Amino acid sequence: MTLTEQRKHERVTVDIYVYWGWTDDCPFRDRIINLGVGGCFLRTDQPAPPGRPLFIKFWLSGERTLRGEVRYHLGRVGLGVEFKKLSAADTANLAALVGHYAESSRQ
């Protein structure tokens, strides 16, 4: 089974700069290059083992800090992140953002 087959939610290609970190102060700045309601891929040089918690600041109808967990690390490329404990509002806002990028890519 491939990683794509394991995903529960559609992913879209994006180029979003975000602040993120191991704590909610989010001191690092890197790019998310794909995004879905369930997670994202964060381009970063920061290594991390699977299971390590992290936080990502998003602009979702206001600034929000989302919780996530590292699912996998690709050396010097980035981190696959699964979002954790999202509120219903954050899930809906992420779905709208993913929908926006999906629609933009079809045009």
C-alpha positions in Angstrom: 0.0 0.0 0.0 1.4 3.4 -1.0 1.4 6.5 1.2 -1.2 8.1 -1.1 -3.5 5.0 -0.6 -3.1 5.3 3.2 -4.4 8.9 3.2 -7.9 9.5 4.3 -8.2 13.0 2.8 -7.3 14.6 -0.5 -4.0 16.5 -0.7 -3.4 19.6 -2.9 -0.2 21.2 -4.0 0.4 24.5 -2.2 3.2 26.9 -1.4 2.4 28.4 2.0 5.0 29.9 4.3 4.2 29.1 7.9 5.7 29.5 11.3 6.0 26.2 13.2 7.9 24.5 16.0 8.1 21.9 18.7 6.3 24.2 21.1 3.4 26.6 20.3 5.8 29.6 20.1 6.6 28.4 16.6 10.1 29.8 16.0 10.8 28.2 12.6 9.7 29.5 9.2 9.3 27.0 6.4 7.0 26.0 3.5 4.1 23.7 3.3 4.1 22.2 -0.2 1.0 20.0 0.0 -2.0 20.2 2.3 -5.1 18.1 3.2 -7.6 18.2 6.0 -5.7 15.4 7.7 -2.1 16.7 7.3 0.6 18.3 5.2 4.1 18.1 4.0 6.5 20.6 5.5 9.7 21.4 3.6 12.3 21.9 6.3 15.9 20.9 7.1 14.8 20.1 10.7 15.0 16.4 11.4 12.4 14.7 13.6 11.4 11.1 14.5 7.9 9.8 13.8 5.5 10.6 16.6 7.1 13.9 17.6 4.5 16.5 18.3 4.7 19.9 16.6 2.7 23.1 16.1 1.9 25.0 12.9 0.5 28.6 12.7 -2.1 29.0 10.0 -4.3 31.8 8.8 -7.7 30.2 8.9 -10.3 33.0 9.3 -7.8 34.3 11.8 -4.5 33.1 13.0 -4.7 29.5 14.4 -2.0 27.3 15.9 -2.7 23.7 14.9 -1.3 20.6 16.6 0.3 17.9 14.6 2.5 14.9 14.8 5.4 13.8 12.6 4.4 10.8 10.5 7.6 10.5 8.6 10.9 12.4 7.9 12.6 12.6 4.5 16.2 13.6 5.2 17.0 17.2 4.2 13.6 17.4 2.4 11.0 17.7 5.1 8.3 16.2 7.4 5.0 14.5 6.7 2.7 15.8 9.4 -0.7 14.5 10.6 -3.0 17.1 12.2 -4.2 16.1 15.7 -7.2 17.2 17.8 -8.6 19.7 15.3 -11.7 21.6 16.3 -14.8 21.3 14.0 -14.2 24.9 12.9 -10.5 24.3 12.1 -11.4 21.2 10.1 -14.1 23.1 8.2 -11.6 26.0 7.5 -8.9 23.6 6.4 -11.4 21.9 4.1 -12.3 25.3 2.6 -8.6 26.2 2.1 -7.9 22.8 0.4 -11.0 23.3 -1.8 -9.7 26.7 -2.8 -6.3 25.3 -3.9 -8.0 22.3 -5.6 -10.2 24.6 -7.6 -7.3 27.0 -8.5 -5.3 24.0 -9.8 -8.1 23.0 -12.2 -8.2 26.4 -13.8 
